[in-house]
Structures are given as structure tokens and as C-alpha cells.
Amino acid sequence: MKFIDEYRDSATIRSLLAQIGSEAESGRTYRLMEFCGGHTHAFYRYGLLPLLPLNVEMVHGPGCPVCVLPISRIDAAVALAAKEGVIFCSYGDMLRVPGSDGKSLLKAKAEGADVRMIYSPLDAVRLAVENPEAEVIFFAVGFETTAPATALALKQAAAQQIKNFFIFCNHVLTPPAMRAILDYEDGEQACSIDGIIGPGHVSAIIGSSAYRFVADEHHIPLVISGFEPVDLLTAVLMLVRQINAGQAVIENRYRRAVKDEGSPQAIRLMDELFELRGSFEWRGFGMLADSAQKLSAGYAAFDAELKFDVSYEDAVDHKACRCAEVLRGQIQPEACSVFAKLCTPENPLGACMVSSEGACAAAYSYGGGRS
């Protein structure tokens, strides 16, 4: 099948691994971060990590929107879901993320809250039409990939003048997170990164030009990649070559899906319906300026935070969970003392084990890493 078989061809994969092995200089270490959680799962799922040279280390980044949402926001979602007369709609991967004292949306549902898993924000709009007596809240979560879908649902609700539909907006932005990683790298507990594999789906929206600061300001190469083995290994090889040559440029290995300018239509839609928050809390990074979106003033009537006067209480992760360090690329999942022991997908202590894109879930499900 076009764009599948050719990117999983075993002969091509063996050739790429041989090239990486021959070109990765034995006297140096290459620490490459795959920012996207989808890339993390692909590296594990296809068993690529043990096949790389020992001096080529893949570092898992914070590109999982479920993982980076802090406990205070999970607690707020649980509180909204528990309100009388509310139908709370969420993507499935948010339902089991533990908040304070392990309370999740799924547990809130078990206690009587009307929590419903949906596949599209338009499902929440439909529920609002079908249940005019209820207040329907959509838990909007994700990077730039999912924000346009939220914007379209919001625009439809406004066009239909639906008064009982609200959005609890938690859309976060990729470039500020990359900046936080690279700025954090300068600290005493530096997580030195030699190159970055840029996200594929996000880049299809925002384009490759959004990452110029990575090369221009931090002198680190970045290669945007797809999600198949040939994509990922080619990106690794391109990064190794740039590092060997002392270069730092942005390259697009995913041109079948990503344009330099991204998707102008999606960008215009987001600009119309959203505006930047002054600051937003991220798990593992704290408050980051201009790193998330909220509904624009023209759509404030649909903003659940304003409608329900949402407040946020300080909360901390489970004391044994090291999800924050995994998200910063400081440790591998296997380095956490509770990984695969007290913390499993059936009994997750942190978001990195819950999410379908979490690094801990990938390491647990597929193994094949270097502990």
C-alpha cells in the first residue's frame, strides 16, 4: 500500500541502520529527542531503540497533551463534571488520568457524574442540541493538531445559537514547550539535547517555519518526521549528519504531509476563535508564558471557565511518580522506581502511564528500550 509498505520495507530499514551505525562517530554521544508522543510509541512499537548504535540515545519529550496537563486542571475537570445538570464530554484518553487523591473522570462517572466519551467535539454539540435542559461541557485538550476541530465545533455552535454548549479549553502550543525544554537545558540539571525529531501532525498545521528558533537561537538541528520506521530512521540519520557537520538547520522529512507554511486555513481558524493565554501551567515545566489558547472575546459566552467560575488549587503529583522528569527528557521511564511495579496501565500513578501517547505506557506495552 502506498505510503505504508515502502516506509516499512525491511531492506530499507536495514540499510538505514547500517548507515546510522557507520556515520555515528564512536567518540561522541548523540542525544536526540523525539518531541511527539506518537513518535515515542512508534520507536517502541517497531522495536527500533535496541537496533540503534549504543551512542545514539532517543530522549522522550513532552509531546503528549494528556501528560502535560497538570493535576490542577484535572481536578477542575472533575469538579465541572460533578455539577448538577452537566453532561461532561471528553476524549477517552483523559478519563483515567488521576487528579488529586487519584480521583479521575472515570471515578467521577462511577459516583454519578454524567461523563461521556466522545470521538469528536461535534458529538458534544449534538448532545447539547439533544439535551436542551442540560449544560454540555467539552473538555478540549491537545496541541495544535486538535485545536482546529474544537474551533470548528465552536463555530457551528455559534452559528446554530446553541446556548447550552461550553468548552473547557486546554489547548497547548508546541513551540513554547520546545523553548522551555531548550531553556531548561541551560540549568544545572541540564538535559543536553543534540537534535530534535519534530512532530508530524502538529507540523502539518503550523508548518516547518515555526521551529526556526530551535536552529537560529539554540543552534540545534530539527528534522520533521512521519511515523513509520523508514521515516524515523531517516530523521535520525539526517540529524547524525547535521551534528557531524556542525550544522543546525530545520529539515522536513515528512513532505508528503507537511508544508513549510503548514495549513493556512487551520491557522486562520485558530486565530479567529482563540487567543493566547498570558500563562498556563504545564506538568513538569510549571507556568509557561504564551503557551496555551483560550476562547477569544467574541466567543466568551461558550467559555466554561467563565460560565462556571472555574478555580484552580495547587496540587502535586504522586510522590513516587517521576512523570515530570520523563516529560523533560531527564530520565527514561524505566528509571522510575514504581514503573511496571506499582504503576501500570491498569493502575496508573501518573499521566505518562495513562495516555495512549505517554512514554511510560509505550515502554510498558512494547518494551524494547534500554533500561
The 8 nearest C-alpha neighbors of each residue, nearest first, counted from 0:
[[1, 4, 3, 2, 5, 6, 7, 8],
 [0, 2, 3, 4, 5, 6, 7, 255],
 [3, 1, 5, 6, 4, 0, 255, 7],
 [4, 2, 6, 1, 0, 5, 7, 227],
 [5, 3, 7, 6, 0, 8, 2, 1],
 [4, 6, 8, 7, 3, 2, 1, 0],
 [5, 7, 229, 3, 4, 8, 227, 2],
 [8, 6, 4, 5, 228, 229, 9, 3],
 [7, 9, 5, 11, 10, 6, 4, 12],
 [10, 8, 12, 11, 13, 7, 14, 6],
 [9, 11, 13, 12, 8, 14, 15, 7],
 [10, 12, 14, 8, 9, 13, 15, 229],
 [11, 13, 9, 15, 14, 10, 229, 16],
 [14, 12, 16, 10, 15, 11, 9, 17],
 [13, 15, 11, 17, 12, 16, 10, 18],
 [16, 14, 18, 12, 17, 13, 19, 11],
 [15, 17, 19, 13, 18, 14, 20, 12],
 [18, 16, 20, 14, 15, 19, 21, 13],
 [17, 19, 15, 21, 20, 16, 22, 14],
 [20, 18, 16, 22, 17, 236, 21, 23],
 [21, 19, 17, 18, 23, 22, 52, 16],
 [20, 22, 18, 19, 23, 17, 24, 16],
 [21, 23, 19, 20, 24, 18, 239, 240],
 [24, 22, 20, 19, 21, 25, 239, 55],
 [25, 23, 26, 22, 27, 21, 243, 28],
 [24, 26, 27, 23, 54, 28, 22, 21],
 [27, 25, 24, 28, 54, 23, 29, 243],
 [26, 28, 25, 24, 29, 54, 23, 55],
 [29, 27, 54, 55, 30, 26, 56, 25],
 [28, 30, 55, 54, 56, 193, 31, 27],
 [31, 29, 56, 193, 192, 57, 55, 28],
 [32, 30, 194, 57, 195, 58, 193, 192],
 [33, 31, 58, 195, 57, 59, 34, 196],
 [32, 34, 196, 59, 35, 60, 195, 38],
 [33, 35, 60, 62, 32, 197, 61, 198],
 [36, 34, 62, 198, 38, 37, 33, 39],
 [37, 35, 356, 39, 62, 63, 38, 357],
 [38, 36, 40, 35, 39, 356, 41, 226],
 [37, 39, 41, 35, 36, 40, 226, 42],
 [40, 38, 36, 42, 37, 41, 358, 59],
 [39, 41, 43, 37, 361, 38, 42, 44],
 [42, 40, 38, 44, 43, 39, 45, 37],
 [41, 43, 47, 39, 40, 45, 44, 48],
 [44, 42, 46, 40, 41, 45, 365, 367],
 [45, 43, 41, 46, 365, 42, 40, 361],
 [44, 46, 47, 43, 42, 41, 228, 40],
 [47, 45, 43, 44, 367, 48, 42, 49],
 [46, 48, 42, 50, 45, 49, 43, 51],
 [47, 49, 50, 51, 368, 46, 42, 367],
 [50, 48, 51, 47, 368, 367, 46, 369],
 [51, 49, 47, 48, 52, 16, 46, 53],
 [50, 52, 49, 48, 55, 53, 47, 16],
 [53, 51, 55, 54, 20, 50, 19, 23],
 [52, 54, 55, 51, 56, 49, 28, 50],
 [53, 55, 28, 52, 29, 56, 27, 25],
 [56, 54, 29, 52, 53, 28, 30, 51],
 [57, 55, 30, 29, 31, 54, 58, 53],
 [56, 58, 31, 32, 30, 59, 55, 33],
 [57, 59, 32, 328, 31, 56, 33, 60],
 [60, 58, 328, 33, 32, 39, 57, 34],
 [59, 61, 34, 326, 328, 62, 33, 32],
 [62, 60, 326, 63, 34, 327, 67, 35],
 [63, 61, 35, 36, 34, 60, 64, 173],
 [62, 64, 36, 66, 65, 61, 356, 357],
 [65, 63, 141, 67, 66, 142, 62, 68],
 [64, 66, 63, 68, 67, 354, 93, 350],
 [65, 67, 350, 63, 351, 64, 68, 357],
 [66, 68, 282, 281, 64, 65, 69, 63],
 [67, 69, 66, 282, 65, 281, 64, 72],
 [70, 68, 282, 71, 72, 281, 67, 280],
 [69, 71, 73, 98, 72, 314, 74, 99],
 [72, 70, 74, 69, 73, 311, 314, 312],
 [73, 71, 75, 74, 70, 69, 76, 68],
 [72, 74, 70, 76, 75, 98, 71, 77],
 [75, 73, 77, 71, 72, 76, 98, 70],
 [76, 74, 72, 78, 73, 77, 79, 71],
 [75, 77, 73, 79, 78, 74, 80, 72],
 [78, 76, 80, 74, 75, 79, 104, 81],
 [77, 79, 75, 81, 76, 80, 74, 82],
 [80, 78, 76, 81, 77, 82, 75, 87],
 [79, 81, 77, 87, 78, 82, 112, 76],
 [82, 80, 112, 78, 79, 77, 83, 107],
 [83, 81, 79, 80, 85, 84, 78, 112],
 [82, 84, 85, 81, 112, 80, 86, 133],
 [83, 85, 133, 134, 82, 86, 132, 113],
 [86, 84, 134, 83, 133, 82, 135, 87],
 [85, 87, 135, 113, 114, 134, 136, 88],
 [86, 88, 114, 136, 80, 135, 85, 115],
 [89, 87, 137, 115, 116, 114, 136, 138],
 [90, 88, 138, 116, 117, 137, 91, 115],
 [89, 91, 117, 116, 92, 93, 118, 88],
 [90, 92, 116, 93, 94, 89, 117, 118],
 [91, 93, 354, 94, 90, 355, 95, 65],
 [94, 92, 91, 96, 95, 90, 65, 89],
 [93, 95, 104, 105, 91, 92, 96, 103],
 [94, 96, 103, 93, 105, 97, 104, 353],
 [95, 97, 350, 93, 103, 94, 353, 98],
 [98, 96, 101, 103, 102, 95, 349, 99],
 [99, 97, 102, 70, 101, 73, 74, 103],
 [98, 100, 101, 102, 74, 70, 314, 97],
 [101, 99, 102, 98, 97, 317, 103, 316],
 [100, 102, 97, 98, 99, 103, 348, 96],
 [103, 101, 98, 97, 100, 99, 106, 104],
 [104, 102, 97, 106, 105, 95, 98, 96],
 [103, 105, 107, 94, 106, 77, 108, 95],
 [104, 106, 108, 94, 103, 107, 95, 109],
 [105, 107, 109, 103, 108, 104, 102, 110],
 [106, 108, 104, 110, 105, 109, 112, 103],
 [107, 109, 112, 105, 111, 106, 110, 114],
 [110, 108, 106, 107, 111, 105, 112, 104],
 [111, 109, 107, 108, 112, 106, 105, 81],
 [110, 112, 108, 109, 113, 107, 81, 114],
 [113, 111, 108, 81, 107, 114, 80, 110],
 [112, 114, 86, 108, 87, 111, 115, 85],
 [115, 113, 87, 108, 112, 88, 86, 80],
 [114, 116, 88, 87, 117, 89, 113, 86],
 [115, 117, 89, 91, 90, 88, 114, 118],
 [118, 116, 90, 119, 89, 122, 115, 88],
 [117, 119, 90, 116, 122, 120, 91, 89],
 [118, 120, 121, 122, 117, 123, 148, 90],
 [121, 119, 123, 122, 152, 149, 124, 137],
 [120, 122, 124, 119, 123, 152, 125, 149],
 [121, 123, 125, 120, 119, 124, 117, 126],
 [122, 124, 126, 120, 121, 125, 137, 127],
 [125, 123, 121, 127, 122, 126, 156, 128],
 [126, 124, 122, 128, 123, 127, 129, 121],
 [127, 125, 123, 129, 128, 124, 130, 122],
 [126, 128, 124, 130, 125, 129, 135, 164],
 [129, 127, 125, 126, 130, 131, 124, 161],
 [128, 130, 126, 127, 131, 125, 124, 132],
 [129, 131, 127, 132, 133, 128, 126, 134],
 [132, 130, 133, 128, 127, 129, 163, 134],
 [131, 133, 130, 134, 84, 163, 127, 129],
 [134, 132, 84, 131, 130, 85, 135, 86],
 [135, 133, 85, 163, 86, 164, 84, 136],
 [134, 136, 86, 164, 127, 85, 87, 163],
 [137, 135, 165, 87, 166, 88, 164, 86],
 [136, 138, 88, 166, 139, 167, 89, 87],
 [139, 137, 167, 89, 88, 140, 166, 136],
 [140, 138, 168, 169, 167, 137, 166, 170],
 [141, 139, 169, 170, 138, 64, 168, 142],
 [142, 140, 64, 170, 145, 171, 146, 143],
 [141, 143, 171, 144, 172, 170, 145, 64],
 [142, 144, 146, 201, 145, 172, 141, 204],
 [145, 143, 201, 142, 146, 200, 204, 141],
 [146, 144, 141, 148, 147, 143, 142, 149],
 [145, 147, 149, 143, 148, 144, 150, 170],
 [148, 146, 150, 149, 145, 265, 269, 151],
 [149, 147, 151, 150, 146, 145, 152, 120],
 [150, 148, 146, 152, 147, 151, 120, 153],
 [149, 151, 147, 153, 148, 152, 154, 272],
 [150, 152, 154, 148, 153, 149, 147, 155],
 [153, 151, 155, 149, 121, 154, 150, 120],
 [154, 152, 150, 156, 151, 155, 149, 157],
 [153, 155, 151, 157, 152, 156, 150, 158],
 [156, 154, 158, 152, 157, 153, 159, 151],
 [157, 155, 153, 159, 161, 154, 158, 160],
 [156, 158, 160, 154, 155, 159, 153, 161],
 [159, 157, 155, 160, 156, 154, 161, 153],
 [158, 160, 156, 157, 161, 155, 154, 162],
 [161, 159, 157, 158, 156, 162, 155, 163],
 [162, 160, 156, 159, 163, 164, 157, 128],
 [161, 163, 164, 160, 301, 156, 300, 165],
 [162, 164, 134, 161, 135, 127, 165, 131],
 [165, 163, 135, 127, 162, 136, 134, 161],
 [166, 164, 301, 136, 303, 302, 135, 137],
 [165, 167, 137, 303, 302, 136, 168, 301],
 [168, 166, 138, 303, 139, 137, 304, 302],
 [167, 169, 139, 166, 293, 170, 138, 140],
 [170, 168, 140, 139, 171, 167, 292, 141],
 [169, 171, 141, 140, 292, 142, 291, 168],
 [170, 172, 291, 142, 290, 141, 292, 169],
 [173, 171, 290, 142, 291, 174, 143, 175],
 [172, 174, 176, 175, 177, 142, 171, 143],
 [175, 173, 177, 176, 172, 178, 210, 209],
 [176, 174, 178, 290, 177, 173, 179, 172],
 [175, 177, 179, 173, 178, 174, 180, 172],
 [178, 176, 174, 180, 179, 175, 181, 173],
 [177, 179, 175, 181, 176, 180, 182, 174],
 [178, 180, 176, 182, 177, 181, 183, 175],
 [181, 179, 183, 177, 178, 182, 184, 176],
 [180, 182, 184, 178, 183, 179, 177, 185],
 [183, 181, 179, 184, 180, 185, 178, 186],
 [184, 182, 180, 185, 181, 186, 179, 189],
 [183, 185, 189, 181, 190, 182, 186, 191],
 [184, 186, 183, 182, 189, 187, 181, 188],
 [187, 185, 189, 188, 184, 183, 182, 190],
 [186, 188, 189, 185, 184, 183, 190, 191],
 [189, 187, 186, 190, 184, 185, 183, 329],
 [188, 190, 184, 186, 187, 191, 185, 183],
 [189, 191, 184, 329, 192, 328, 188, 183],
 [190, 192, 189, 184, 193, 30, 185, 181],
 [191, 193, 30, 194, 31, 190, 32, 195],
 [192, 194, 30, 31, 29, 219, 191, 195],
 [195, 193, 31, 220, 219, 192, 221, 238],
 [194, 196, 221, 32, 31, 197, 33, 220],
 [197, 195, 33, 222, 223, 221, 32, 34],
 [196, 198, 223, 222, 195, 34, 221, 224],
 [199, 197, 35, 201, 223, 202, 200, 34],
 [198, 200, 202, 225, 224, 201, 223, 203],
 [201, 199, 203, 202, 144, 198, 204, 257],
 [202, 200, 144, 204, 203, 199, 143, 198],
 [201, 203, 206, 205, 204, 199, 200, 198],
 [202, 204, 257, 261, 200, 201, 206, 205],
 [203, 205, 261, 262, 202, 201, 206, 144],
 [204, 206, 261, 202, 203, 201, 209, 262],
 [261, 207, 205, 260, 202, 259, 208, 258],
 [206, 208, 259, 209, 210, 202, 260, 258],
 [207, 209, 210, 211, 206, 259, 260, 205],
 [208, 210, 207, 211, 206, 205, 174, 212],
 [211, 209, 208, 212, 213, 207, 174, 249],
 [210, 212, 213, 208, 214, 209, 215, 249],
 [211, 213, 215, 216, 214, 210, 217, 209],
 [214, 212, 217, 211, 210, 215, 219, 216],
 [213, 215, 218, 219, 247, 212, 248, 217],
 [214, 216, 212, 218, 213, 211, 217, 247],
 [217, 215, 212, 214, 218, 213, 211, 219],
 [216, 218, 213, 219, 214, 215, 212, 181],
 [219, 217, 214, 247, 215, 216, 213, 220],
 [218, 220, 214, 247, 217, 194, 213, 193],
 [221, 219, 247, 248, 194, 214, 249, 195],
 [220, 222, 195, 249, 196, 194, 197, 250],
 [221, 223, 250, 196, 197, 251, 234, 249],
 [224, 222, 197, 251, 252, 196, 198, 253],
 [225, 223, 253, 252, 199, 230, 231, 234],
 [224, 226, 230, 253, 199, 227, 231, 223],
 [225, 227, 38, 230, 41, 231, 224, 228],
 [226, 228, 230, 229, 6, 225, 231, 7],
 [229, 227, 231, 230, 7, 232, 6, 226],
 [228, 230, 6, 232, 231, 227, 233, 12],
 [231, 229, 227, 225, 233, 228, 232, 224],
 [230, 232, 234, 228, 233, 229, 224, 235],
 [231, 233, 235, 229, 234, 230, 228, 236],
 [232, 234, 236, 230, 235, 231, 229, 237],
 [235, 233, 237, 231, 232, 236, 222, 224],
 [236, 234, 232, 238, 233, 237, 239, 231],
 [235, 237, 233, 239, 234, 238, 19, 232],
 [238, 236, 234, 240, 235, 239, 233, 241],
 [237, 239, 241, 235, 240, 236, 242, 234],
 [240, 238, 236, 242, 237, 241, 243, 235],
 [241, 239, 243, 237, 238, 242, 244, 236],
 [240, 242, 246, 238, 244, 243, 239, 245],
 [241, 243, 245, 239, 244, 240, 246, 238],
 [244, 242, 240, 241, 245, 239, 246, 24],
 [245, 243, 241, 246, 242, 240, 239, 247],
 [246, 244, 242, 243, 241, 247, 240, 218],
 [245, 247, 241, 244, 242, 248, 220, 243],
 [248, 246, 220, 219, 214, 218, 241, 245],
 [247, 249, 220, 214, 250, 246, 221, 219],
 [248, 250, 221, 222, 220, 211, 214, 251],
 [251, 249, 222, 248, 223, 221, 252, 207],
 [250, 252, 223, 253, 222, 254, 249, 207],
 [251, 253, 224, 223, 254, 250, 222, 234],
 [254, 252, 224, 225, 251, 255, 257, 256],
 [255, 253, 257, 256, 252, 251, 258, 259],
 [254, 256, 253, 257, 258, 252, 2, 225],
 [255, 257, 254, 253, 203, 258, 199, 200],
 [258, 256, 203, 254, 253, 202, 255, 261],
 [259, 257, 261, 260, 206, 254, 203, 256],
 [258, 260, 207, 206, 261, 208, 257, 251],
 [259, 261, 206, 258, 262, 208, 207, 205],
 [206, 262, 260, 205, 204, 258, 203, 259],
 [261, 263, 204, 265, 264, 266, 260, 203],
 [264, 262, 266, 265, 267, 261, 260, 204],
 [265, 263, 267, 262, 266, 268, 269, 204],
 [266, 264, 268, 262, 267, 263, 147, 269],
 [265, 267, 263, 269, 268, 264, 270, 262],
 [268, 266, 270, 264, 265, 269, 263, 271],
 [269, 267, 265, 271, 266, 270, 264, 272],
 [270, 268, 266, 272, 271, 273, 267, 147],
 [269, 271, 267, 268, 273, 272, 266, 274],
 [272, 270, 268, 269, 273, 267, 295, 274],
 [271, 273, 269, 295, 270, 294, 150, 268],
 [274, 272, 294, 295, 293, 269, 270, 292],
 [273, 275, 295, 292, 293, 294, 276, 270],
 [276, 274, 292, 289, 291, 293, 277, 273],
 [277, 275, 278, 292, 289, 291, 293, 274],
 [276, 278, 289, 288, 275, 279, 290, 291],
 [279, 277, 288, 276, 287, 289, 286, 290],
 [278, 280, 286, 287, 291, 290, 281, 288],
 [279, 281, 286, 285, 287, 69, 282, 278],
 [282, 280, 285, 284, 67, 69, 68, 283],
 [281, 283, 67, 69, 284, 68, 323, 285],
 [282, 284, 323, 281, 285, 326, 327, 324],
 [285, 283, 281, 282, 286, 287, 179, 280],
 [284, 286, 280, 281, 283, 282, 287, 279],
 [285, 287, 280, 279, 278, 281, 284, 288],
 [288, 286, 278, 279, 290, 280, 285, 289],
 [287, 289, 278, 290, 277, 279, 286, 276],
 [290, 288, 277, 278, 276, 275, 291, 287],
 [289, 291, 172, 175, 288, 287, 171, 279],
 [292, 290, 171, 172, 276, 170, 289, 275],
 [293, 291, 275, 274, 170, 276, 273, 171],
 [292, 294, 273, 274, 168, 276, 275, 295],
 [295, 293, 273, 272, 298, 299, 274, 302],
 [294, 296, 273, 274, 272, 297, 298, 293],
 [295, 297, 299, 298, 294, 274, 273, 272],
 [296, 298, 295, 299, 272, 300, 294, 271],
 [299, 297, 296, 300, 295, 301, 294, 272],
 [298, 300, 296, 302, 301, 297, 294, 295],
 [299, 301, 298, 302, 306, 165, 297, 305],
 [302, 300, 165, 299, 298, 166, 303, 164],
 [301, 303, 299, 166, 304, 305, 165, 300],
 [304, 302, 306, 167, 165, 166, 305, 307],
 [305, 303, 309, 308, 302, 307, 306, 167],
 [306, 304, 308, 303, 302, 307, 309, 299],
 [305, 307, 303, 304, 308, 302, 300, 301],
 [308, 306, 309, 305, 304, 303, 79, 302],
 [309, 307, 305, 304, 306, 310, 303, 302],
 [310, 308, 304, 307, 75, 311, 305, 303],
 [311, 309, 308, 312, 75, 304, 71, 307],
 [310, 312, 71, 75, 313, 309, 72, 74],
 [313, 311, 71, 314, 310, 74, 75, 72],
 [312, 314, 71, 311, 315, 70, 69, 99],
 [315, 313, 71, 70, 312, 99, 316, 69],
 [316, 314, 317, 70, 313, 99, 318, 71],
 [317, 315, 318, 320, 314, 70, 349, 99],
 [316, 318, 320, 319, 348, 315, 349, 100],
 [317, 319, 320, 316, 315, 321, 348, 349],
 [318, 320, 317, 321, 337, 336, 335, 348],
 [321, 319, 317, 318, 322, 349, 348, 316],
 [322, 320, 323, 324, 335, 319, 325, 318],
 [321, 323, 325, 324, 320, 351, 326, 349],
 [322, 324, 283, 326, 325, 321, 282, 327],
 [325, 323, 327, 329, 326, 322, 321, 330],
 [324, 326, 322, 328, 330, 323, 327, 329],
 [325, 327, 61, 323, 60, 324, 328, 322],
 [328, 326, 324, 325, 329, 60, 323, 180],
 [327, 329, 325, 326, 59, 58, 60, 330],
 [328, 330, 324, 327, 190, 325, 331, 326],
 [331, 329, 325, 328, 324, 334, 332, 335],
 [330, 332, 333, 334, 325, 329, 328, 58],
 [333, 331, 359, 334, 335, 325, 330, 358],
 [332, 334, 335, 331, 370, 338, 362, 336],
 [335, 333, 332, 331, 330, 336, 370, 338],
 [336, 334, 338, 333, 337, 332, 321, 320],
 [335, 337, 338, 334, 319, 333, 340, 320],
 [338, 336, 341, 340, 342, 335, 339, 319],
 [337, 339, 342, 340, 335, 336, 333, 341],
 [340, 338, 343, 342, 337, 341, 363, 333],
 [341, 339, 337, 338, 342, 343, 336, 346],
 [340, 342, 337, 339, 343, 338, 346, 348],
 [343, 341, 347, 338, 348, 339, 340, 337],
 [342, 344, 346, 347, 339, 345, 341, 352],
 [345, 343, 347, 346, 352, 353, 360, 342],
 [344, 346, 343, 347, 342, 353, 352, 95],
 [345, 347, 343, 344, 342, 348, 341, 353],
 [348, 346, 342, 343, 344, 349, 352, 353],
 [347, 349, 342, 320, 317, 346, 97, 350],
 [350, 348, 347, 351, 352, 320, 322, 97],
 [349, 351, 66, 353, 352, 96, 354, 65],
 [352, 350, 357, 359, 66, 349, 353, 358],
 [351, 353, 360, 359, 350, 347, 344, 349],
 [354, 352, 350, 351, 344, 347, 96, 360],
 [353, 355, 357, 356, 92, 351, 352, 65],
 [354, 356, 357, 353, 92, 360, 361, 352],
 [357, 355, 36, 354, 37, 63, 358, 40],
 [356, 358, 351, 354, 360, 359, 355, 352],
 [357, 359, 361, 360, 351, 362, 39, 356],
 [360, 358, 352, 362, 332, 351, 361, 357],
 [359, 361, 352, 363, 357, 358, 362, 364],
 [362, 360, 358, 364, 40, 359, 363, 365],
 [361, 363, 366, 359, 360, 365, 364, 358],
 [362, 364, 360, 361, 366, 365, 359, 339],
 [365, 363, 361, 362, 360, 366, 44, 359],
 [364, 366, 362, 44, 43, 363, 361, 367],
 [367, 365, 362, 368, 363, 364, 43, 361],
 [366, 368, 46, 43, 49, 365, 48, 369],
 [369, 367, 366, 48, 370, 49, 362, 43],
 [368, 370, 49, 367, 48, 333, 331, 366],
 [369, 333, 368, 334, 331, 332, 367, 366]]
